[in-house]
């Protein structure tokens, strides 16, 4: 595959992925404002963007075996919490943007957790251990088995955690 096509696929994958997330946020807002039909449209478009993103990733040969995918995920999460987010937090602090510092801090702490969970999954690959995962809807904290009484990252009540199916 040509270099230009590979770069275009990466750019398209990133754009479609961002559109998916943005449209899901737009759907949530439309629901809150009492526009269920608009919310449904945003969710439909978000799902279509996911199809596009997955297609682009497949053509880029970005989906491999589960073992390789876990290794890739560990590397990505580790790079984020060791380099990307610390640098972003420093820049946001210098600009006195406390909201950005907080959102980068939340993500940074959770990326550490994700790397650990992926490492654990890699170590137990093939054992098919049944675990439930819960997500904090405010900071993204990801825990297994049961939610805590209180989120150790943002302080949200554990009863707000969302069980992942």
C-alpha positions in Angstrom: 0.0 0.0 0.0 1.3 3.4 -0.9 2.4 5.8 1.8 -0.2 8.4 0.9 -3.0 5.9 1.1 -1.8 4.6 4.5 -1.7 8.2 5.8 -5.1 8.9 4.4 -6.5 5.7 6.1 -5.0 6.8 9.4 -6.5 10.3 9.0 -9.9 8.8 8.0 -9.8 6.4 10.9 -9.1 9.2 13.4 -11.8 11.4 11.9 -14.5 8.7 11.9 -13.5 7.7 15.4 -13.9 11.3 16.6 -17.2 11.8 14.8 -18.5 8.7 16.6 -17.7 10.0 20.0 -18.9 13.5 19.2 -22.2 12.3 17.8 -22.8 10.1 20.9 -22.2 13.2 23.1 -24.6 15.2 20.9 -27.2 12.4 21.3 -26.9 12.6 25.0 -27.4 16.3 24.9 -30.4 16.0 22.6 -32.0 13.4 25.0 -31.4 15.8 27.9 -33.1 18.6 26.0 -36.1 16.4 25.1 -35.3 15.6 21.5 -35.4 11.8 21.3 -35.7 11.7 17.5 -32.6 13.8 17.1 -30.8 11.7 19.7 -31.7 8.6 17.7 -30.4 10.2 14.5 -27.1 11.1 16.2 -26.7 7.5 17.5 -27.4 6.1 14.1 -24.8 8.3 12.5 -22.4 7.5 15.3 -22.8 3.8 14.6 -22.2 4.4 10.8 -19.0 6.2 11.7 -17.9 3.2 13.7 -18.5 1.0 10.7 -16.3 3.4 8.6 -13.6 3.5 11.3 -13.5 -0.3 11.6 -13.3 -0.7 7.8 -10.4 1.7 7.6 -8.6 0.0 10.5 -9.1 -3.4 8.9 -7.6 -2.2 5.6 -4.6 -0.7 7.5 -4.1 -4.2 9.0 -4.6 -2.6 12.4 -6.5 -5.5 13.8 -4.4 -8.6 14.7 -4.7 -11.5 17.1 -6.2 -10.8 20.5 -2.7 -11.3 22.0 -1.2 -8.8 19.6 -4.2 -6.4 20.2 -3.7 -6.6 23.9 0.1 -5.9 23.5 -0.8 -2.9 21.2 -3.3 -1.6 23.8 -0.8 -1.9 26.6 1.7 0.1 24.6 -0.8 2.8 23.7 -2.1 3.2 27.2 1.4 3.3 28.7 2.5 6.0 26.2 -0.5 8.1 27.1 0.0 8.0 30.9 3.8 8.2 30.8 4.2 10.9 28.2 1.2 12.3 26.4 -1.1 13.3 29.4 1.7 14.5 31.7 2.9 16.9 28.9 -0.7 18.0 28.3 -1.3 18.6 32.0 1.9 20.7 32.3 0.8 22.9 29.3 -2.7 23.3 30.7 -1.3 24.2 34.2 1.0 26.8 32.5 -2.1 28.3 30.8 -4.0 28.1 34.1 -6.8 26.0 32.5 -8.0 24.1 35.5 -10.8 22.2 33.7 -8.3 20.9 31.1 -5.9 19.9 33.9 -8.7 18.0 35.6 -9.8 16.1 32.5 -6.2 15.2 31.5 -5.6 14.1 35.1 -8.7 11.8 35.1 -7.7 10.3 31.8 -4.1 9.9 32.9 -5.0 8.0 36.0 -7.5 5.7 34.1 -5.0 4.9 31.3 -2.7 3.5 34.0 -5.6 1.3 35.1 -6.3 0.2 31.6 -2.7 -0.8 31.0 -2.9 -2.9 34.1 -6.2 -4.5 33.2 -4.9 -5.3 29.7 -1.7 -6.8 31.1 -3.7 -9.0 33.4 -5.9 -10.1 30.5 -2.8 -10.9 28.5 -1.4 -13.0 31.3 -4.7 -14.9 31.7 -5.5 -15.2 28.0 -7.2 -18.4 27.3 -8.3 -19.0 30.8 -11.7 -17.5 30.1 -12.1 -16.0 33.6 -15.5 -14.4 33.9 -15.2 -10.8 35.3 -17.6 -7.9 35.3 -16.3 -4.4 34.6 -17.7 -1.1 35.9 -17.0 2.4 34.6 -17.2 5.7 36.4 -19.4 7.9 34.2 -17.5 11.0 35.4 -13.8 10.2 35.1 -13.8 6.8 33.2 -12.3 4.8 36.1 -12.5 1.2 35.1 -12.8 -1.5 37.8 -13.4 -5.2 37.8 -15.7 -7.4 39.8 -17.6 -4.6 41.7 -17.7 -0.8 41.9 -16.0 0.8 44.9 -18.1 2.7 47.4 -16.5 5.9 46.1 -14.4 6.5 43.0 -10.8 6.9 44.1 -10.1 9.2 41.2 -13.0 11.7 41.1 -14.9 10.9 44.3 -18.2 9.9 42.5 -20.4 7.5 44.4 -19.9 3.9 43.4 -23.6 3.4 42.8 -23.2 5.7 39.7 -20.8 3.3 38.1 -22.0 1.6 34.9 -21.8 -2.1 34.5 -20.4 -3.1 31.1 -22.3 -5.9 29.3 
